[in-house]
Amino acid sequence: MAKWLIDKNSRIPLYLQLKSLITHHISTGEIEDNQKLPTVKTLAKQLQINFETVRKAYKDLEKEGLLSTQRGRGTFASGHARATSRNNKSLYPEREPADLFKHAVRKMIKDGVALPELHEMLKETFHEVASENSKHLLVFTECNHLQIREISEALQNDLKFSVRPVLLNELRETVEQIKKEKIRLVAVVTTGFHVNEVRTLLADIPVDVDFLVTNMSPATRRALENFRARARFGLICRDPVQFNFFKELVRMELDIEELPSCLLSEEAKVKSLLQSVDVLLVSPPVYETIKTIAPPQLPIFNVLDRVDPVSLEVLKHRILQLV
């Protein structure tokens, strides 16, 4: 049974603690796929916190695809829970195969296999597995070059698969071409912001769609804390649909009341903001553009600069089950 605990003495905002806790419970299988969560009022009363804090956490996780609200029925786990409910013994399932591997090596040595021979066998096995994985392809898609470049590289290094970075507006054409070339497309991965859009875009193509959760890294949060007491902050986003989300995220993360904000398309406001703030926060899609036009001395921070480690482990588990 999932345990509902938060630390009211922590400097981490309560809604972020609750988001992290729910993500953990889903990832470990303590909250199973399609399991109903407590109502906002029930959980707020249990944790003795404002119900708006719970509502905010639920709403954010719904945007990221981890929860779904069904009118008249309640809020249910979804998304990655499907991947973990098959095997919820461990958040890090790769540890069990590692133990099996060690056991196999020890057994071969005990059975008389010489170390040089064992070493050659292992080299051949690694070469064979690497060759097989090179035939598997993962596509990572987003709406901006920064994330498709950095997250694709991180996925490739972690999964040891070939990962092709693709912009959202080129996704369908790319996937159709991959299918024509008969390349084994394991899955299309995106961030929680675009998972429903990608699923709709590829609805008639037989391909798995999965996602990662991005958030603010501890390093960025610590750096911003050093500015918080004495600096004027500003925020620039690209997407008007997600504008309020980013604004609320920054306010909750940093406890900032006054946060002048604008869209990248609002050129006059952007110019004014660049000249009037001490620290600029930006959404990922505008980071590289703003870096080229901002004053050199202006500190600029991407507010979602990290892939959530729990989310990455869950994705890795699911992808390895597909190959």
C-alpha positions in Angstrom: 0.0 0.0 0.0 1.3 3.4 -0.9 2.5 5.6 2.0 1.7 9.3 1.9 4.4 11.3 3.6 5.9 14.7 3.0 8.4 16.8 4.9 6.9 20.2 5.8 10.3 21.4 7.1 11.9 20.9 3.7 12.7 23.8 1.5 11.4 21.8 -1.5 7.9 23.0 -2.3 5.2 20.6 -1.0 3.6 20.1 -4.4 7.0 19.0 -5.9 7.5 16.6 -3.0 4.0 15.2 -3.7 4.7 14.9 -7.4 8.0 13.1 -6.7 6.3 10.7 -4.2 3.5 9.8 -6.6 6.0 9.3 -9.5 8.0 7.0 -7.2 4.9 5.0 -6.1 3.9 4.5 -9.8 7.4 3.6 -10.8 7.8 1.0 -8.1 4.3 -0.5 -8.6 3.0 0.6 -5.2 0.4 2.4 -7.3 -0.6 0.1 -10.1 -1.8 0.9 -13.6 -5.4 2.2 -13.5 -5.4 2.3 -9.7 -7.6 5.0 -8.3 -5.8 7.7 -6.2 -7.3 9.4 -3.2 -9.4 12.5 -4.0 -7.8 15.9 -3.7 -9.7 16.7 -0.5 -9.0 13.3 1.1 -5.3 13.4 0.4 -5.0 17.0 1.5 -6.8 16.2 4.8 -4.5 13.1 5.3 -1.3 15.1 4.7 -2.8 18.2 6.5 -1.9 20.5 3.6 -3.9 22.9 1.4 -6.1 21.0 -1.2 -4.7 23.4 -3.9 -1.3 21.8 -3.3 -2.6 18.4 -4.1 -4.7 19.7 -7.0 -1.5 21.3 -8.5 0.5 18.0 -8.2 -2.3 16.0 -9.7 -2.7 18.5 -12.6 1.0 18.5 -13.4 1.2 14.7 -13.4 -1.8 14.5 -15.6 0.0 16.8 -18.1 3.0 14.6 -17.9 0.9 11.5 -18.6 1.3 9.8 -15.3 -2.3 10.4 -14.1 -5.6 10.6 -15.9 -8.8 12.2 -14.5 -12.1 10.6 -15.5 -15.1 12.8 -14.8 -17.4 11.4 -12.2 -15.0 8.5 -11.4 -11.8 10.1 -10.0 -8.0 10.2 -10.8 -6.2 7.1 -11.9 -2.6 6.1 -12.6 -1.6 5.7 -16.2 1.4 6.1 -18.5 4.5 4.4 -17.1 2.5 2.4 -14.7 1.8 0.0 -17.6 5.5 -0.6 -17.9 6.2 -1.3 -14.2 3.1 -3.2 -13.3 4.4 -6.3 -15.1 7.4 -6.5 -12.8 7.4 -4.3 -9.7 9.9 -6.2 -7.7 12.5 -3.5 -8.0 12.8 0.1 -9.3 16.1 -1.0 -10.8 15.4 -4.3 -12.5 18.8 -4.4 -14.1 20.3 -5.5 -10.7 18.8 -8.9 -10.9 20.3 -9.8 -14.4 23.6 -8.5 -13.0 23.5 -11.0 -10.2 22.6 -13.7 -12.6 25.6 -12.8 -14.8 28.0 -12.9 -11.8 26.5 -16.3 -10.8 27.1 -17.6 -14.4 30.7 -16.4 -14.4 31.5 -17.9 -11.1 29.9 -21.2 -12.1 32.0 -21.4 -15.3 35.2 -20.7 -13.3 34.2 -23.4 -10.8 33.5 -25.8 -13.8 37.1 -25.4 -14.9 36.9 -22.7 -17.6 40.3 -20.9 -17.8 40.3 -17.2 -17.2 41.8 -16.4 -20.7 39.1 -18.6 -22.4 36.4 -17.0 -20.2 37.6 -13.5 -21.2 37.4 -14.4 -24.9 33.9 -15.8 -24.4 32.8 -12.6 -22.7 34.3 -10.4 -25.5 32.5 -12.4 -28.2 29.2 -12.2 -26.2 29.5 -8.4 -25.7 30.3 -8.0 -29.4 27.3 -10.0 -30.4 24.9 -8.2 -28.1 26.3 -4.8 -29.3 25.8 -5.8 -32.9 22.2 -6.8 -32.1 21.4 -3.6 -30.3 22.9 -1.5 -33.2 20.0 -2.9 -35.3 17.4 -1.4 -32.9 16.4 2.2 -33.3 14.8 4.6 -30.8 13.4 7.9 -31.9 13.3 10.8 -29.6 11.1 13.7 -30.6 10.5 17.2 -29.2 9.7 20.7 -30.5 13.1 22.2 -30.1 16.7 21.3 -31.1 18.1 21.7 -27.5 16.1 18.8 -26.0 16.2 16.5 -29.0 20.0 16.8 -29.1 20.8 16.5 -25.4 18.1 13.9 -24.4 18.8 11.8 -27.5 22.5 11.7 -26.5 21.6 10.8 -22.9 19.3 8.0 -24.1 21.9 6.6 -26.5 24.6 6.5 -23.8 22.3 4.9 -21.2 20.4 2.4 -23.4 23.3 1.6 -25.8 20.8 1.9 -28.7 20.9 4.0 -31.8 18.7 7.1 -31.0 17.5 9.3 -33.8 16.6 12.9 -32.8 13.6 14.2 -34.7 11.6 17.5 -34.5 7.9 17.0 -33.9 7.0 18.6 -37.2 9.1 16.0 -39.0 8.1 13.0 -36.9 5.4 11.3 -38.9 7.4 11.5 -42.2 10.5 10.1 -40.4 8.6 7.2 -38.8 7.0 6.3 -42.1 10.4 6.3 -43.8 11.9 4.1 -41.0 9.0 1.6 -41.5 9.6 1.5 -45.3 13.3 0.8 -44.7 12.2 -2.1 -42.4 14.4 -0.9 -39.5 13.3 -2.2 -36.1 11.8 0.9 -34.5 11.6 -0.1 -30.8 9.7 3.0 -29.7 9.1 6.7 -30.1 10.0 8.7 -27.0 9.0 12.3 -26.1 8.6 14.4 -23.0 5.4 14.4 -20.9 4.4 17.7 -22.6 3.9 16.1 -26.0 3.1 12.4 -25.3 -0.6 12.8 -26.2 0.2 14.8 -29.3 2.6 12.1 -30.5 0.2 9.3 -29.8 -2.4 11.1 -31.8 0.0 11.9 -34.6 1.1 8.2 -34.9 -2.3 6.7 -34.0 -2.5 4.7 -37.2 1.1 3.5 -37.2 2.0 0.4 -35.1 4.7 1.8 -32.9 5.1 2.1 -29.1 5.1 5.7 -27.8 6.6 6.4 -24.4 7.8 9.5 -22.5 10.3 11.0 -20.1 9.6 13.5 -17.3 11.8 16.6 -17.3 12.3 18.9 -14.3 14.6 21.4 -12.8 18.0 20.0 -11.8 19.2 20.4 -8.2 22.2 22.3 -9.5 20.0 24.9 -11.2 17.7 25.2 -8.1 20.8 25.8 -5.9 22.2 28.4 -8.3 18.8 30.2 -8.4 18.6 30.1 -4.6 21.7 32.2 -4.5 20.0 35.0 -6.5 16.5 34.8 -5.0 16.8 37.3 -2.2 18.4 40.1 -4.2 17.6 39.6 -7.9 14.7 40.5 -10.2 13.6 37.4 -12.1 11.9 37.2 -15.5 10.5 34.4 -17.6 10.2 33.9 -21.4 8.4 31.0 -23.0 7.4 30.1 -26.6 4.2 28.2 -26.3 1.1 30.2 -25.1 -0.6 26.9 -24.2 2.1 26.1 -21.7 2.8 29.7 -20.6 0.8 29.5 -17.3 2.3 26.1 -16.5 5.9 27.4 -16.7 5.0 30.6 -14.8 3.4 28.6 -12.0 6.2 26.1 -11.9 8.8 28.8 -11.4 6.7 30.6 -8.7 6.3 27.3 -6.8 9.9 26.1 -7.2 11.5 29.4 -6.1 8.7 31.0 -4.1 8.8 34.1 -6.3 5.7 36.4 -6.1 6.6 39.0 -8.8 7.6 37.4 -12.1 7.4 39.5 -15.2 6.9 37.1 -18.1 6.2 37.1 -21.9 6.2 34.9 -25.0 9.2 34.8 -27.4 6.9 36.2 -30.1 6.3 39.4 -28.1 9.4 41.1 -29.4 8.9 44.5 -27.5 8.3 42.7 -24.2 11.3 40.4 -24.8 13.6 43.4 -25.4 12.3 45.1 -22.3 12.6 42.0 -20.1 16.2 41.4 -21.3 17.2 44.9 -20.1 15.2 45.0 -16.8 15.9 41.7 -15.0 18.9 40.3 -13.2 18.2 36.6 -13.9 16.3 35.2 -16.8 14.4 31.9 -16.7 13.3 30.3 -20.0 11.5 27.2 -21.2 13.6 24.7 -23.2 12.3 25.7 -26.7 13.5 29.3 -26.4 16.8 28.7 -24.5 19.2 28.7 -27.5 17.4 31.7 -29.3 17.5 33.8 -26.1 21.2 33.1 -25.6 22.0 34.7 -28.9 20.1 38.0 -28.2 20.5 38.4 -24.5 23.2 40.7 -22.9 26.3 38.6 -22.3 26.4 39.2 -18.6 22.7 38.2 -18.0 22.4 34.8 -16.2 20.0 32.5 -18.2 18.6 29.3 -16.9 16.6 26.6 -18.6 13.8 25.7 -16.1 13.5 22.1 -17.3 17.2 21.1 -17.7 17.1 17.5 -16.3 15.5 14.2 -17.2 14.0 12.8 -14.0 16.1 9.8 -12.9 13.1 7.8 -11.8 11.5 8.4 -15.2 14.6 7.4 -17.0 14.9 4.1 -15.1 11.2 3.3 -15.8 11.7 4.0 -19.5 14.8 1.9 -19.6 12.9 -1.0 -18.0 10.1 -0.7 -20.5 12.4 -0.4 -23.6 14.4 -3.4 -22.6 11.2 -5.4 -22.4 10.3 -4.5 -26.0 13.5 -5.8 -27.6 
